[in-house]
Amino acid sequence: HLDEISGTSLTAENQVDILPNHDAYLQKLDLIKRAKKRLWVTSMVFQCDASSSGLLNALAERIAAGVDVRMIIEGLYSDTVYKKCRDTMRGMGIDVLPMLESTTIKNLTHITHNKFWIRDGEEAIIGGQNILDDENLSTGFNEGYRDTDAWIHSGPTVTDLEGKFAEIWTRHRYTDPLIAEVIRENRVRVAAELDRGVRGPGVFTRLSDPARRSQGICRVLSQDPGGRAESIEPFLAELVDHTSELAILTSPHVRFKPQKDPVKEPAGIIYQGLIDAAANRGVRIDLITNGVDGAGGAATSKYRNLALDARSSGKPTLEAFWRDFAESITQALGKGGFGESETFARKSDNIHAWNYFRFTHQKVHYFDRRMIGIGSFNLDGHSAHGNRETELFCMDDKLIRQAEQMLTRDLANSTPIRK
């Protein structure tokens, strides 16, 4: 049924680990250094700052060694805020494809929100982390963002991610000899995985075997703009609808809304009624998101520190300016999300909302100690119906244990919203 909903195939024998915060940066650096043939990256943001220079230097070395390096980045940002960085990367020999998803005023907020890396068609990293200091240098407890990626050491999901990258590149840029060769190789790998029983119908026999049903069983959903192909929202909705005990959802932005027309508006995850129904049948729902204080992320800390510097320098007017500016940012960015999560929490005794003590950017979706999703999908309408998004969903005992430890720590560092 989930194959039908998502248009994707279940796969087996995936080796996956969680990469929180700075660990993801270190693994991406290692990924670059071990690339022999190609390294393909898609990221909403690639900012040329202090930590990113280490990645760029490593990429330059691999380009000199003949490695094919390509990058898909969000077009609007790359043409404006990060234009200088984009041009720097092109000057290094990186083939950069800016993806401008917005073609009309109506879909102006549709963006390329994917974040995944693929090395040599053998290994991948996927998650919510962009490339900038606030992510690369974060511990989850300092001034940076709290975020999470997943490292796919090996497995058929790497085949899926490389195939998706090649598909996007071909559709929006061109088909060169290397891309054409990779597409052919990818099809051969898919066929071989089907024959080996690690993709498609052959995987379902593992689900009835207790020893194998939670060992690297994964699928990748990579939706097109507008949530058309491989749409993530109805897949998440199906998981919520079949959760029996516990769901933990994390998202920097939360926008739930009532379902007005069941025909025109299917009951996706962003519809409050679906969450209410799960809570009413006894499911505990925990939502970790941003409150007013953490909503400005690293910017809030930066401006508060400027206020402290002004105080130390004996400049009360400047101190007041930076302090008020920092608070205005947190109020503006946090008020909506806090209001949504507060309303969300008051719906049922089984619904609990938490505000992380810093800025959380992670998108992790956990169900019944059986299924974990890690990707770029926020719990809002932009991700549901606008953006290009990608998420990895796995049933894997080791990954679940890692997620439980991580989410328990996140809850311990969050403030519960009073009902």
C-alpha positions in Angstrom: 0.0 0.0 0.0 2.8 2.4 0.8 4.4 1.6 -2.5 1.2 2.6 -4.2 0.9 5.9 -2.2 4.5 7.0 -2.7 5.3 5.6 -6.1 8.6 4.2 -4.6 10.0 0.7 -3.8 10.9 -0.8 -0.5 14.5 -1.8 -0.3 16.7 -4.0 2.0 20.3 -4.3 3.1 20.8 -0.6 3.7 23.5 0.3 6.2 22.5 3.6 7.9 23.7 5.7 10.9 22.5 9.0 12.3 24.8 12.0 11.9 23.8 14.8 14.3 25.2 18.4 13.8 29.0 18.7 13.3 29.3 14.9 12.8 27.6 15.3 9.4 30.0 18.0 8.4 33.0 15.8 9.2 31.5 12.9 7.3 30.8 15.1 4.2 34.5 16.1 4.3 35.5 12.5 4.5 33.1 11.6 1.7 34.7 14.2 -0.6 38.3 12.9 0.2 37.3 9.4 -0.7 35.5 10.2 -4.0 37.2 8.5 -7.0 34.8 9.0 -9.9 32.0 11.5 -9.0 30.6 13.5 -6.1 27.1 14.9 -6.6 25.5 17.3 -4.1 22.1 18.9 -3.8 21.6 21.6 -1.1 19.3 24.5 -0.6 22.1 26.6 0.7 25.9 26.5 0.2 27.5 29.5 1.9 31.2 30.2 1.4 32.1 30.8 5.0 34.9 29.6 7.4 33.9 25.9 7.7 32.7 25.6 4.1 36.2 26.6 2.9 37.4 23.2 4.1 34.8 21.4 2.0 35.7 23.6 -1.0 39.4 23.0 -0.7 38.8 19.2 -0.6 36.5 19.5 -3.6 39.2 21.4 -5.5 41.7 18.6 -4.8 39.2 16.0 -6.1 38.5 18.0 -9.2 42.2 18.2 -9.9 42.3 14.4 -9.6 39.6 14.1 -12.3 36.5 13.6 -10.1 33.3 14.8 -11.6 31.8 17.3 -9.0 28.3 18.6 -9.6 26.0 20.6 -7.3 22.3 21.5 -7.4 21.4 24.5 -5.3 18.4 26.6 -4.7 18.1 29.2 -7.6 16.7 32.2 -5.9 19.3 32.3 -3.1 22.2 31.5 -5.5 21.2 34.4 -7.8 21.0 36.8 -4.9 22.4 36.2 -1.4 24.9 33.5 -2.4 25.8 34.6 -5.9 29.4 35.3 -5.0 29.8 31.8 -3.5 28.1 30.3 -6.6 30.5 32.1 -8.9 33.5 31.0 -6.7 32.4 27.4 -7.0 32.0 27.6 -10.7 35.5 29.2 -11.0 36.9 26.1 -9.1 35.4 23.8 -11.8 32.3 22.7 -9.9 29.4 22.3 -12.3 26.7 24.2 -10.4 23.0 24.0 -11.4 20.8 26.7 -9.7 17.2 25.4 -9.5 14.6 28.1 -9.8 11.3 26.4 -9.0 9.2 29.5 -8.9 7.8 30.5 -12.3 4.9 32.6 -11.2 4.0 34.9 -8.2 1.7 32.2 -7.0 4.4 29.6 -6.5 7.1 32.1 -5.5 7.7 30.2 -2.3 8.4 26.9 -4.1 12.1 26.1 -3.6 14.6 23.3 -4.0 14.8 22.2 -0.4 16.7 18.8 -0.9 19.9 18.1 1.0 21.8 15.0 -0.1 25.3 13.9 -1.1 26.3 10.9 -3.2 29.8 9.5 -3.6 30.6 7.3 -6.6 27.1 5.8 -6.5 28.2 3.8 -3.5 27.5 6.0 -0.4 25.2 8.9 0.5 24.3 11.4 3.2 20.7 12.8 3.4 19.0 15.0 5.9 18.1 18.6 6.8 21.5 20.2 7.0 22.6 23.0 4.7 26.2 24.0 4.2 27.0 27.0 6.4 28.8 27.6 9.7 25.6 27.6 11.7 25.1 23.9 10.7 28.7 22.7 10.1 30.1 23.9 13.5 27.0 23.2 15.6 27.0 20.9 18.6 23.3 21.3 19.1 24.0 23.1 22.3 26.1 26.1 21.1 24.9 29.1 19.0 24.4 27.0 15.9 21.4 25.0 14.7 20.3 21.7 16.0 20.0 19.4 13.0 20.3 15.8 11.8 21.5 13.9 8.7 21.6 10.2 8.0 24.7 8.4 6.6 23.9 5.6 4.1 27.1 3.6 4.1 25.7 1.3 1.4 22.5 -0.1 0.0 19.8 0.3 -2.7 18.7 3.7 -1.4 22.0 5.1 -2.7 20.9 3.8 -6.1 17.6 5.7 -5.7 19.3 9.0 -4.7 21.8 8.9 -7.5 19.0 8.1 -10.0 17.0 11.1 -8.7 20.0 13.4 -9.0 20.6 12.3 -12.6 16.9 12.7 -13.4 16.8 16.3 -12.0 20.0 17.2 -13.8 18.8 15.9 -17.1 15.5 17.5 -16.9 16.8 21.0 -16.0 20.3 21.2 -17.5 21.3 18.6 -20.1 22.3 15.0 -20.7 26.0 14.7 -21.1 27.9 11.5 -21.8 28.7 10.9 -18.1 25.1 11.5 -17.0 23.8 9.2 -19.7 26.3 6.5 -18.6 25.2 6.8 -14.9 21.6 6.6 -15.9 22.3 3.3 -17.8 24.3 2.0 -14.8 21.6 3.0 -12.4 19.0 1.0 -14.4 21.3 -2.0 -14.4 21.7 -1.7 -10.6 18.0 -1.4 -10.1 17.4 -4.6 -12.1 20.1 -6.4 -10.2 18.6 -5.4 -6.9 15.2 -6.7 -8.0 16.8 -10.0 -8.9 18.6 -10.2 -5.6 15.4 -9.6 -3.7 16.7 -6.4 -2.0 14.2 -4.2 -3.9 10.5 -4.4 -4.6 8.3 -7.5 -3.9 11.2 -9.6 -2.8 11.7 -7.4 0.3 8.2 -8.1 1.6 9.1 -11.7 2.6 11.6 -10.2 5.0 8.8 -8.3 6.8 7.4 -11.6 8.1 10.7 -12.7 9.5 11.4 -11.2 13.0 15.1 -11.5 12.5 15.2 -9.5 9.2 12.2 -7.1 9.2 14.1 -4.4 11.1 17.4 -4.7 9.4 18.1 -2.0 6.9 14.6 -2.0 5.3 14.3 1.5 3.8 12.9 3.6 1.0 13.6 7.1 -0.3 10.9 9.6 -1.3 12.0 12.5 -3.4 9.1 14.7 -4.4 8.9 17.2 -7.2 7.8 20.8 -6.6 4.1 21.0 -5.7 4.2 17.6 -4.0 3.4 15.7 -7.2 5.6 12.7 -7.8 6.7 10.7 -4.7 4.7 13.1 -2.4 5.9 12.9 1.2 2.8 14.3 3.0 0.4 11.5 2.2 3.1 9.0 3.1 3.5 10.6 6.5 -0.2 10.8 6.9 -0.5 7.1 6.4 2.2 6.5 9.0 0.4 8.7 11.5 -2.9 6.9 10.7 -1.3 3.5 11.5 0.7 4.5 14.6 -0.6 2.7 17.7 1.5 4.0 20.6 4.0 6.9 20.0 4.9 9.4 17.3 7.7 12.0 17.8 7.8 14.7 15.1 10.4 17.4 14.8 10.3 20.5 12.6 11.6 24.1 12.7 8.3 25.3 11.2 4.9 24.0 12.1 1.7 25.0 10.3 -1.3 22.8 10.9 -4.7 23.7 9.4 -8.3 22.4 9.5 -9.5 20.1 6.7 -12.3 22.0 5.0 -13.0 19.7 2.0 -12.1 16.0 2.4 -12.3 15.6 -1.4 -10.1 18.5 -2.5 -7.9 18.3 0.6 -6.8 14.8 1.5 -6.0 14.3 5.2 -2.3 14.9 5.1 0.0 15.3 8.1 -0.4 19.1 8.2 -4.1 18.7 8.8 -4.8 18.9 12.6 -7.7 16.4 12.3 -5.3 13.5 11.5 -3.2 14.3 14.6 -6.4 14.6 16.7 -7.7 11.3 15.5 -4.4 9.5 16.5 -4.5 11.2 19.9 -8.1 10.2 20.4 -7.3 6.5 19.9 -4.6 6.7 22.6 -1.4 7.6 20.6 1.0 9.9 22.3 2.2 12.6 20.0 5.3 14.6 20.8 6.2 17.7 18.7 9.6 19.3 19.1 9.8 22.7 17.4 11.0 26.3 18.0 9.6 28.6 20.6 9.9 32.4 20.7 13.4 32.4 22.3 15.1 30.1 19.8 13.3 31.1 16.7 15.9 33.5 15.5 18.6 30.8 15.6 22.2 32.0 15.3 21.1 35.5 14.4 19.5 36.0 17.8 22.8 35.0 19.6 24.8 37.2 17.2 22.8 40.3 18.0 22.6 39.6 21.7 26.4 39.3 21.8 26.6 42.6 19.9 24.5 44.1 22.7 26.8 42.7 25.3 29.8 44.0 23.5 28.2 47.5 23.4 27.6 47.3 27.1 31.2 46.4 27.8 32.3 49.3 25.6 30.0 51.7 27.6 27.7 52.4 24.7 24.1 52.1 26.2 22.3 53.4 23.1 24.0 50.9 20.9 23.4 48.2 23.5 19.7 49.0 23.5 19.5 49.0 19.7 21.0 45.5 19.4 19.1 44.1 22.3 15.8 45.3 20.9 16.7 44.2 17.4 17.5 40.6 18.7 14.2 40.4 20.5 12.2 41.7 17.6 13.6 38.9 15.4 12.8 36.2 17.9 9.3 37.6 18.4 8.6 37.9 14.7 9.9 34.4 13.8 8.8 32.6 16.9 5.3 33.9 17.5 3.6 32.0 14.7 5.3 28.7 15.4 4.7 29.0 19.2 1.1 29.8 18.7 0.6 26.8 16.4 2.4 24.4 18.8 0.5 25.9 21.8 -2.9 25.3 20.0 -1.6 21.9 18.9 -0.8 20.9 22.5 -4.2 21.9 23.9 -6.1 19.7 21.6 -5.7 16.5 23.7 -4.0 15.2 26.8 -2.1 12.8 24.5 -0.6 15.7 22.5 2.6 17.3 23.8 4.5 20.2 22.3 8.0 21.1 23.2 10.2 24.2 22.4 13.9 23.3 21.9 16.1 25.6 23.9 18.1 26.7 20.9 17.1 26.9 17.2 16.2 23.4 15.9 16.3 22.8 12.2 16.0 19.1 12.1 13.2 17.1 10.4 12.9 13.7 12.0 9.7 11.6 12.1 9.6 8.6 14.5 6.8 6.1 14.8 6.2 3.3 17.3 9.9 2.3 17.7 9.6 0.8 14.2 9.9 3.5 11.6 12.2 6.6 11.4 12.2 9.3 8.7 15.1 11.7 8.3 15.1 14.3 5.5 14.3 17.9 4.5 10.5 17.9 4.9 9.1 20.5 7.4 5.6 20.1 8.8 4.1 23.0 6.9 2.4 23.8 3.6 5.6 24.9 1.8 7.1 21.4 2.2 3.8 19.6 1.7 2.6 21.3 -1.5 5.4 23.5 -2.8 9.0 22.5 -2.4 11.3 19.8 -3.9 11.9 17.6 -0.8 13.6 14.3 0.0 13.3 12.0 3.0 14.7 8.6 3.9 12.4 6.2 5.8 13.8 3.1 7.5 12.9 0.2 9.7 16.3 -0.6 11.3 16.9 -1.6 14.9 20.3 0.2 15.2 19.0 3.4 13.6 15.9 3.4 15.9 18.1 3.0 19.0 20.3 5.9 17.8 17.2 8.0 17.2 15.7 7.2 20.6 18.9 8.4 22.3 19.0 11.5 20.2 15.3 12.4 20.7 15.4 11.7 24.4 18.2 14.2 24.7 16.3 16.7 22.6 13.2 16.4 24.8 15.4 16.8 27.9 16.7 20.1 26.4 13.2 21.4 25.5 10.6 23.2 27.5 7.1 21.7 27.5 4.3 24.0 26.4 1.8 24.4 29.2 -1.7 23.2 28.3 
